[in-house]
Amino acid sequence: MVKGIEDLDLNLMRLLKAVVETRNTHAAAGRLGISQTSVSRGLAKLRETFGDQLFVRKAHGIEPSELAEKLAEAADQMLTPVLKVVENYQNFDPKIYTGEVTIVLSSYLLDVLGKGIYRAIDDALPQATINLVSWQPETLTDLLKGDIDYVLNVSSYPLPQEVYTHPLKEIALRIVGRKNHPVLSAGSDWETFHSLPIARVVIDGLNTKHAPVEVFYRSKGYEANVKLVTHSVSVLTDKLKRSDLITISSSFLTDNEPELATYPLPTVPREMKSITICGGYLQTRRGYPLNQLLHQTMEQYFEALVQPAVE
């Protein structure tokens, strides 16, 4: 009968494994760097927990029972990942780290800022395999399971308490449309701009069905004339350049797009004038050097990031 297993010292499992493999208490003591007396005391504690039938004494050593061999196998499976974590924690060197790193962000951020974000991570972890991917329906589940190292999202999309989040950058919002827009060039008050066709980029988990600006349209007594909904920034910018469509976005959308321009927002609540980009990872990994490095790298990247000037 198993007794007090919840209080079992992990070192006893290392001792059990050593005795099973050497079949000799003296040899096990030598392997572990402890006295034979300590081995005997440890075996006594193991017998108290798992019963007396762990080992059978022989003339030239001891013979492990099937239970002892199974426990030793389980100890190996349990201790190996623990030791790997400790080793990675104590000996972490980002310049030679060859592990796999997964960072998830919205498709919008990936399109607009992905190149700079990748370069920052690649500079920090030059030997790592980097997965820089867009948010998916299963992302939150994978994050809580520990399969994702870092996420970037906007603050209006709340994450559960198990995820440590920190603001990285406040991004100002503007109306974006083609340069010399026939309507916006004359002004962008609600009376002037409310009837213009609009487009929006879907940010999964945030505005899949409706963007906040559409809700605000209704509060002003208007109905948003939505003509394009897409995940693709390139599709959006192409349409904006070829039509009178507008979108509410950041001036980053006009970067390297000379045919696009920004225009002032009409009167809107303060919370609609900007968005805040946040970074996050599991609370249980706040002490892990890899996650700390990723967060510091993102802080430095966004601190140095300059938003394109608005017109």
N, C-alpha and C positions, 0 to 999 in steps of 0.2 A: 504494500500500500504506500502511495506517495504521500509524504508529510512535509509541510512547510516549504513547498517548492517555491512559493512566491518570495521567500527570504534567502533563496539559494545564492551563494557567492559565485560569480562567474569564474573566479579562479579555481574553484573546485571542479568545474567542468574541464578546464585546461588540465588539471591534475588527472582526472579520470581518463582523458584522452591519452595522456602520456603513459599512464600505467597500462592501458589497453594495448598501446602500440609497442611498449618495451617488454610487457609481461614480467616486470621486475621492479620492485619498489626502489631499490638502490639506483638502478639505471634511470628511472623516472625522476628521482630526486636530482640526479646529475643533470638531466636535460633541463629541468626547471630552475636549477640553481638554488635549491632549498635543501634542508636536512631530511634524512630519511624519517626522522621523528615527525617532521611536519607532514610528510606524505602519509604516514600512518594515521595521524590525527585527521587529515583530510578524508582518508578512506572511511574512517569511523563516522564522520559527518555525512558522507555520501550514503553509507549504510542506514543511517538514521532516516534519511530522506527517501531512499529508494528500496530499502529492505536489505536483508543479509545475503541475498543470492547474487551479488554483483561479481564476486571473484571466488575461485576455489584455489586453495593453496596446493602447490605441487612441490616436488623435491627440489627443483631448480628454478622456482619462481611461482607465479600465480597464473591461473587460467581464467580469462574473462568469460562471464556468462553471455548468453545471447542478448540479454537486457543491457549489459555493460557495453557490448559492441554497438548496439543500436544507439545508446546514449552518446557514445564517443562520436559516432557518425553525425548525430544531431548537433553535438557541440561544435564540430568542425563547420557545419553549415551555419551555425549561429555566430560563431566567433570570427570567422573569416571576413564577413562584411563589416563587422564592428571594428576589427583591426584595420581594414582598408580605409574606413572613414577616419580613424585616428591618424593613420599614416598620411592620408591626403591632407588632413587638417594641419599636422605638424610640419609637413615637408612641402607645402604648396608653393610652387614657383610658377607664376603665370607665363613666363617666357618659355618654359619647357612642358607645360601642361598639355597633354595630348588627348584629354577626354572629350566627350561630346557635350555641347552647351546648347540649350534650347531657349530661345527668346521669342515670345509671342506678342504681337501688336496688331492693332486694327489694320485693315487693308488700306485705309486712308493714310495712316502714318507710315505704313510700309511703302506706299507709292511716293509720298511727298518727302519723307525724311529717311527712308530705308537705307539709301546709299551712305549717308553720313553716319548713321547708327552702326551699320555694318563695319565701316572703316574704323570707327572708334573701338569696337569690340575686337576686330581683327588685329589692331595694333596692340591691344592689351593682352590678347591670348593668341599669338601668332601660330602656334602649333595645334590649336584645338580645332575640332570639327564643329562648325557653327551652323545651327538650324535657326534661321531668321524667318519666321512664318507668320501668317495672318491668323487672327482669332477665328476659332471654329466653335460649333455648338458644344463640343466635348471639352473645350479648353479649360473651363473652370474645374471640371471633374479631374482632368489630368493634372492641373496645378495643385489641387488638394491632395492628390495621390503622390506628389513629389516628382512627376515626370517632366515638369517645366521649371527651368531655373530662374526665369525673370519674365515679368509681363510689363507692358506699357499700355496705358489706357487713359481715358479722360476721367476727371474726378466725378463727373455726373453719373458715371457707371460704377456704383459701389461694389466693392468686393467684400467677402465675409471676413469676420474678425481673425480667422486663421491666417490671413494674408497681411503682412506688413506693407503698408503703402506710404509713399512720401511724395509730395508735390515736386516736380522738376522744372516746369516752365509754364508761365501764363502766356497764352497766345491771343492777341487781339483779333477780333472778327470784323470783317468788312463785307460789303456787297462786292462781288466779283462779276465782271461782265466784259464784253469786248471793248476795246479801246474806242473812244469817241462814240460811246453808246448813244443812240439818238434820243433816248428818254433820260437816262441817268446823267448825261452831260448837262442837262438843264436843272437837275436837282434830284434829291432822293427822299423827299418827305413821303408820308404814307399816301397822300392823294395822288402823287406822281407815280409812285413805284408799285402800288399794291396789285395792279392788274397785269404786271409783267409776268410772262411765263417763267417758272423757276425750275431749277434742277437741284438734286441733292445726292450726295454720296452716302451710301448706307454704311453706318458704323455698327457692326453686329453687337447686339445687346443694348444698344443705346437708342437708335432711331430706325429700327427695322421697319416699323409700320408708319410712324409719323415723326417728323423732325420737330424740335421745340418751337421753331419759328412758325410752323403750320398751326400749332395750337395758339400761338400769339396772334396770328392773322385772325383767327376766329374771335378772339377776345376784343379785337378792334372792329369786328363786324364785317370782316372780309373772308373770302375763301381762297386759299392759296391755289394758284393755277399751275399745278405740278405737271410738267411735261416730260421729265426724265428722272428716273431713279436708277442708280447704278452703284456697283462696288468699285468701278474703274475710274481712277482720276484721269487717265488719258482720254477715255470716252467723254468724260465731263468737259475737259478743257477744249477738246476738239469741237464739241457742240457749242460751247460758249463763244468760240471764235467765229463760228459760222452762222450765228443767229442772234436774236435779241434776248435769249435766255439769260437769266442771272442765277447766282447761287450765293448763299451766305457761307463764307469760309474765311480762311486766313490769307494774308498776302503771300504766303509761301506758294499758293496756287499760281501766282503770276511769275514766280522765279523762272527765268529762262523762257518766258512766254511773252514776248514783246507785243503780241496782239491782244493781250488781256490787260485790264486795268482794275483798280479798286476804287470804290465809291463809298462815301460815308453812309453808315447805317441811319435809318430814321430813328425816331425816339423809341427806344426799347428799354426794358428793365436792365439793371446793371448785370445780372447774371447771364444775359444774352449778348453782352458786349465782348466776352472773351471765354475761352475754355482753358482749363488747367490740365496739363499732361502730368500723369503720375507714374511712378515706377513701383513695382512690388514683387515680393517673393514670400515664401512661407515663413511664418513667425518662428517655426522650429529650426529654420536655417539662418537666423539672424547672426549667429556666431560663425557660420561657415565662411572660410576665406574666399571661395569662388563667388558666392552670392554677394559678399561685401565688395569684392572687386567689380562685379558687374554693376552694382549700384553706384559705386564711386565713379566708374567709367561713364555711366549715364548722367550723373550729376555734372561731371566736367564737360561732357559733350553739350548738354543743354545750357549750361552756364555760358559757354562760348558761342552758342547759336544766336545769331543776329537775325531778327525777323526783317524781311524785305520792307523797305520804306513804303508807306501808303501815300497815295496821291491826294 
